[in-house]
């Protein structure tokens, strides 16, 4: 019979990792903040109200950004019937910072993995 040393520590570490992955609010908050800052930098500015209306939020399951100005959607997506092209400022902000926010998640997961002891 083969004896596995550190099995109990490994099981405990894996359980801790599972719990950590169920609450990624810190990583979601950091990623959302990065995307919001990049989106704000790409927001068309006439009065500054659209830019100022941006905010972010995070829960254990997801992060989000939003712009509360009533015209945020039409500015972002455009208005084809009025020949207004989309600016896609939110999407472009997310794309421009993709490496940074992917790194946030990678570091979070790596930290949890490195905390696993055992076999």
C-alpha positions as CSV (number, residue, x, y, z in Angstrom):
1,X,0.0,0.0,0.0
2,X,1.3,3.4,-1.0
3,X,1.2,6.2,1.5
4,X,0.5,9.7,0.3
5,X,2.2,12.3,2.5
6,X,0.4,15.6,2.8
7,X,-3.0,14.4,1.5
8,X,-4.9,16.1,4.3
9,X,-3.2,19.4,3.6
10,X,-3.8,19.0,-0.2
11,X,-7.5,18.4,0.4
12,X,-7.7,21.4,2.7
13,X,-5.9,23.5,0.2
14,X,-8.2,22.4,-2.6
15,X,-11.3,23.2,-0.5
16,X,-9.9,26.6,0.3
17,X,-9.3,27.2,-3.5
18,X,-12.9,26.2,-4.2
19,X,-14.2,28.7,-1.7
20,X,-11.9,31.4,-3.1
21,X,-13.2,30.9,-6.6
22,X,-16.8,31.2,-5.3
23,X,-16.0,34.8,-4.2
24,X,-13.9,36.6,-6.8
25,X,-15.3,40.1,-5.8
26,X,-11.8,41.6,-5.2
27,X,-10.6,40.6,-8.7
28,X,-13.9,41.6,-10.3
29,X,-13.7,45.0,-8.6
30,X,-10.1,45.6,-9.8
31,X,-10.9,44.5,-13.4
32,X,-14.0,46.6,-13.5
33,X,-12.1,49.6,-12.3
34,X,-9.5,49.2,-15.0
35,X,-12.1,48.9,-17.7
36,X,-14.1,51.9,-16.4
37,X,-11.0,54.1,-16.4
38,X,-10.2,53.1,-20.0
39,X,-13.8,53.6,-21.1
40,X,-13.9,57.0,-19.5
41,X,-10.7,58.0,-21.5
42,X,-12.5,57.0,-24.7
43,X,-15.8,58.7,-23.9
44,X,-16.8,61.5,-26.3
45,X,-16.7,64.7,-24.2
46,X,-19.1,67.6,-25.0
47,X,-20.1,68.6,-21.4
48,X,-18.3,65.9,-19.4
49,X,-21.6,64.5,-18.0
50,X,-21.4,61.2,-19.9
51,X,-17.8,60.7,-18.7
52,X,-18.7,61.6,-15.1
53,X,-21.7,59.2,-15.1
54,X,-19.5,56.1,-15.3
55,X,-19.3,53.7,-12.3
56,X,-18.3,50.2,-11.5
57,X,-19.6,47.5,-9.2
58,X,-18.6,44.0,-8.2
59,X,-20.2,41.0,-6.5
60,X,-18.7,37.6,-5.7
61,X,-19.8,36.4,-9.2
62,X,-19.2,39.3,-11.6
63,X,-18.0,42.8,-12.1
64,X,-19.7,45.5,-14.1
65,X,-19.4,49.0,-15.4
66,X,-22.2,51.3,-16.4
67,X,-22.8,54.9,-17.5
68,X,-26.0,56.4,-16.1
69,X,-26.4,59.3,-18.5
70,X,-29.6,58.6,-20.5
71,X,-27.7,59.0,-23.8
72,X,-24.9,56.6,-22.9
73,X,-26.4,53.7,-24.9
74,X,-27.0,55.7,-28.1
75,X,-23.5,57.2,-27.9
76,X,-21.9,53.8,-27.4
77,X,-24.0,51.8,-29.9
78,X,-24.8,54.6,-32.3
79,X,-28.2,55.4,-33.9
80,X,-28.3,54.0,-37.4
81,X,-31.6,55.7,-38.2
82,X,-30.0,59.0,-37.5
83,X,-26.7,58.1,-39.2
84,X,-24.8,58.3,-35.9
85,X,-21.9,55.9,-35.8
86,X,-21.2,53.9,-32.7
87,X,-18.3,55.0,-30.6
88,X,-18.0,51.7,-28.7
89,X,-16.1,53.5,-26.0
90,X,-16.9,50.8,-23.4
91,X,-16.0,47.9,-25.6
92,X,-12.8,49.6,-26.7
93,X,-11.8,50.3,-23.1
94,X,-12.3,46.6,-22.3
95,X,-10.3,45.6,-25.3
96,X,-7.5,48.0,-24.6
97,X,-7.0,46.8,-21.0
98,X,-7.6,43.1,-21.7
99,X,-4.1,42.1,-20.8
100,X,-4.2,44.0,-17.5
101,X,-7.6,42.6,-16.3
102,X,-6.7,39.1,-17.4
103,X,-3.5,39.5,-15.3
104,X,-5.7,40.4,-12.3
105,X,-7.6,37.2,-12.6
106,X,-4.5,35.2,-13.3
107,X,-2.7,36.5,-10.2
108,X,-5.7,35.8,-8.1
109,X,-5.9,32.2,-9.2
110,X,-2.1,31.7,-9.1
111,X,-2.1,33.1,-5.5
112,X,-4.8,30.5,-4.5
113,X,-2.9,27.7,-6.3
114,X,0.3,28.6,-4.6
115,X,-1.4,28.5,-1.2
116,X,-2.3,24.8,-1.7
117,X,0.0,22.7,0.4
118,X,0.3,18.9,0.5
119,X,1.3,16.2,-1.9
